[in-house]
Amino acid sequence: MAKKKKQLLILFIALGVVVVLLVGLVIWNWYSAKQKAAAEEAAVIHVTTVEDPVQLTFCNGKDTLSFAKKDDAWTSQDNPEFPLDSTFVETIVTTLADLTADRQLDIVDELSAYGLKDAKEWVTITDESGDSATLYLGNTTGESDYYAMLKGGETIYTIPADLVNDIAYDLYGMAKLAEFPVLSSSNTQTVTISGKMKSTLTVEAAEGDSGSDAEDSASSGGDSSAEGTKTQDYNWYLSGEVDVTKEAYLTALRTEIDSIAFAKLFDFQPDKGDWKGYGLQSPTATLTVQYLDSDSKSQTVTLLIGSTYTDSDGTKYYYAMLKGDEEAVYLIKEESVQQTVAAAKDGYAKASADYQETDADSTETTE
């Protein structure tokens, strides 16, 4: 009996030793991980500016732009009415808040050697109390980093290219673009295209058959949500009489209209005298769509397409404007409104015939 008690006592002692060792191992691992994290954090080179800025100014070597924050939204200080997309400024603020350097260097050469004497690129942020910080951006290091230095500082940093990329925009490149409504056969009522010629298309729900399979919906003018489901078919009529639903040109035209999007803002609050230069006093094409909004209320949107513009890269655009929003002149890619312009110049019937002929020639060439 005494022998058994002695054996149990030895087992309990051994178990206690194992538990103590396990607890000690867990504590040691936790402590080691904490020490490692602290060492890694200590090794991180933070480029400290100011927190929660309410003003930001940057120069990217070409443009100097200033912004102010009010009610959680950023606006241009030069023109508070400008349709600024605040996410561009927020990206810069976030980059500065999280900015770390890959290296920090003592100044051993003239600042001009780093591109930091009279730096052409810089960012200044200011908080609500008036405290500010300016970060000068210099030459590339020859790799993917840039030299940088805080105003009044004595250390040169090498930082990733993110901030340089964030400030590479002009004001118009930071604009929030207007959006064309989401259109489909189910919410489009009429489409009118005018220029030298005028054509009107009306859309009506097909009678009789409850619908077609989803895979046939494009050719039948229908809308669907899932493959194999039944859809409501719609018929498209030219001038209220001629059924053009199955025409290839209509499919191309619908695809174009349903995906209209502006490429960029070109001018804001232009003088009416500038409209002539943009070809918007006598548009090349006017697209008017009457449609139902999400509340099933009838709405009208009108797009004015002016003269052509070619940028320095050779990309071709049209000047464009939404009726009722005459403060903004946009660019829209030429290829994205090709069929609309064709209908405005030649009328729907001829544009459709030309499209079919071109499509047939293309098919023969391919074969």
N, C-alpha and C positions, 0 to 999 in steps of 0.2 A: 504493500500500500504506500509506504513511504517512498519506494522506488518510483512508482507511477507519479506521485506528486512532484518528485524531483524532475522527472521527464517533462511533465506539463510546464513546470516553472521554466525549464530551459527553452521550451518551445515559445512560451510567451515572451521571454527575453529576446529570443532570436527574431520573433515577429516585430517586437518593438524596435529593434535595431533596423530592420528592413524598412519599417514605416518612417523612422527618423531619417534614414538615408534617402528614401524617395522624396520626402518633404524637402530635405536639404537640396536634392537635385532640382526639384521644381523651382525652389527659391533661387538657386544659382542660375538656372536657365533664364528665369525672369529678369534677374539682375544683369546678367550678361547681355540679354537682348536690349534692356534699357540703356546700358552703357554703350552698346553698339549704336543704337538709335541716336543717343546724345552725341556720340563721336561723329556720326554721319551728319547730324544737324550742324554741329560745330564746324564741319568742313564745308558746309554750304556757304557760298559768298552771296549775301543778300545786298541788293542795291536799294537802299532805303530812300523813299521819297516822302510823300505825305499820304495820309489816309483820308478816305471819303472826300475826294475833291469835288468842288462845285464849279470850277472853271478849268478849262483846258485849252492851251494854245500849242499848235505845232507848226513847224516849218519843215517841208520835205525837200528843200532845195529849189522848188519852183513856186509853191503856194504857201502862204502863211494864213492859217485858219484858226479862228477862236470860237469857243463854244461855252455856253453857260447852262447849268443844271437848275431846273426849277420844277417842283412837284414831280420828282423822279423822272423827268424827261429832259433831254438835252436839246438845245436850240442853237442855231448859228447866231453869234453876237453881231455879225454884220447885217443879217436879215432874219429876225426871229420868225418871220412868216415862211421862210424856206422849208420845204417838206423834207426835213432831215430824217434819215433813218438812224435813230439813236443807237442801234446796235453797233454801228461803226465806232462811235465814241466809247461805248461801254467796253468794246474789245480792247481799245487802247488803255483804258483805265485798269482793266483786269490784267493786261500784260505788265503794266507798271507795278501793280500791287504784288504780283507773283514773281517779279523780275529777280533772277539770280544770275551771277556771272560764272563763266567757266574758269576764268583766271583773274587775278588782280595783280597789277604791275606797278612798280615804282617808276616815277617819271625820270628817265635817264637821257632822253632826247628832247629836242624842241617839240612843243605840242603840234607843230605843223607836220612832223613826221608821222603822227597818228591821224592827221586830218581833223584835229581838235582845236586848232587856232582859228578863230573866226569860223567856227563850225557852221556849215550850211544847213545841217539838219539838227533839230532839237525839239524837245517837248517840255513845256512848263505846265505844272498843275498847281492849283491853289485850293486850300480848304476853306471852310466857312469862317474861320477866325482870321484868315488873311495870310496864313503861313503857306509858303510856296517852295517848290523845288524845280530846278531846271536840269534836265539831262541832255548833254551834248552828245551827238552821234557823229563818229568820225569815219575813217576809211575801213574797208574790209581787212581782216587780218590775213587774207590770202586763202583762208579756208571758208567756213560758213559763218564765222563770227564777225562782229564789228567792234571797233574800239569805242568806248563810251566813258564819260566823266561827268560827275555832278558839278554844277556850278559852285565854286568856292572849295571844291574838294582837292585832295592831293594824291588821289589814287586813280589810275586808269584801269578800267575793267574791259574784259572781252565778253560780249553778250551775244546770244543767238540773234538771228536775223528777224525774229518775229516782230519786234517793235518797228524796225525799218519798213517792213512790209505793211504793217498796220497803218502807217502814216503816208503811204504812197499815193493816196487818192487826192483829187481836187474836190471842191465842194459838190460839183454835179455828180461825181462818182459816188457820193455818199447820200444821194437822194433816195427817198422812198417813192417808188414808182406806182402810179395808179394802175389798177387792175381791171381788165375787161371782165364782165360777168361770166359766170360758168353757164354755158349754153349747151343744149341738146335738143333733139326733136321734141321731147316731152314738154319743154318750157318755152320753146321758140314759137312765136305767133306769126310774125312777118319779117322778112329781110328785104330791104330796099337798097340797091346799089345804083348810084348815079354819078355821072361825069358828063362826057359827051353824049352818052346814052343813059337811059334809066330803065331798070328792071326791078320788078317786085315779085318776090316769092312768098307764098302763103303756106302754112303748115296746118294740116287737119288730121285728126285721128282717123285711122282706117275703120270702115264699117264692116260688119259681118264677122269674119274670122276673128277669134279672140286674140290671135297673135301668132308669131312665128318662133322657131327655135332661135336661141341666142346667137348661134353661129351665122344665121341668115339675117340678123338684125341690121347690119350695116348696109346691105344692099336693099333692104326693104324700108329703110328710114326708121327703124325701131330702136328702142333703148332697152337694155337688159342689165341685170346685175350678176347673173351667174350662168355658166355654160349649161345648156340643156334645159333652161327654164323658158317658159312662155313669156313673150314680151308683147307690149302694145305696139302695133305698127302705125306709122304715120306716113301720109302722102304729102309730097311737095308739089305745088302747082305754080307755074309761071303765068303771071297776069291773071291768076285765079281760075285758069281754064286748062292749060296744058300740063298734064302729069309728067313731071321730070324726075320722079323719085328714083328710078333705076339708072339714071344717066351717070356715067363715070365722072363727068365734069362736076355734077352736083356733089358727089362724094368728096372730090378734091376741094371744092369750095367750102363745104361744111366742115371738113377737117381743118381747113385754114382758119375759118371764122371761130370755130370752137376753141382754138388754141392761140388766139391773138394775144401777144404780150409785147410790151415796150422793151426795147433793148437798153435805153438809157435816157436820162433827162438832158436835153440840149440847151434849153433856155427857160428862165423863170421870170415871170412878169415882164414879157417883152412889150415894147411899144407896138401899137397897132400898125405903125408904119413898117415894122419888121415882118408882119404877116405876109406881105407881098413877096419879100425875099424868100420866105419859106414855102411859097406857093399855097398858102392857106386862105387867101382871099378868094381865089378861084381854084378850089381843090382839084387835084387829078381824079380823086375818087372820094365819094361820101358814102359811108356804110351806116345804115340805120337799122337797128334791130329792136323790134318790139317783143318783149318776153315776159314771163311770169317769174316773180322773185320767190324766195323761200316761203313767203306768206301768201302765195298765189295772187299777188297784186300785180297788175300790168305796169311794166316799166319800159322806158325807151332809152337806149344808149346810141349815140351818134359819134362815129369816128371820122375825122377829116384827115385825108391823106394828101399831102402837098407835093412839093417837088423833090427830086432826088439829091442825095448827099453821099459823097464818098470820103471815107476817113483816110488817114495817112497809111493805113495798112491795106487799103484797096477794098475794104468791105463796103458794100453798097447798102444804103438805107433810104427811107423816105422820111421827111419831116411829118409828124402826126400830132393831132390834138383832139381831145375829147370835147365835144360841144358842151358848154356849161362850165368848163374848166379851162378858160382861155388864158390862165396864168402860166400854164405849163406847155412847152413845146417839147415833144419827145422825138426820139429816133426809133423807127421800127424797121427791121431788116427787110430789104427788098423782096427776098425770096419768100418771106412769110405772108405777103399780101399779093402775090403774083396773080392769082386767079381773081381776086377782088378787083384789082386794077384792070385786068383784061375785060371783065364784065362792064366796068365803068366806061372804058374806051370804046368797046365794040358792041355792047349789049350782051345779054345772057346767051341768046340763041347762037350768035356768031362765035362767042367765046367757047361755047360748048362744042360747036362743030370743029373749031380749030384744035381744041384739046383732044377730041376724038381722033382727028387726023394725025396729030403729033404722036398720040399714044399708039395708033396703028403702025405708023412708020417706025416707031421705037421697037415694037414687037417684031416686025419683019426683020429689022437689023439684027436683033438678038437671035432670031431663028437662023 
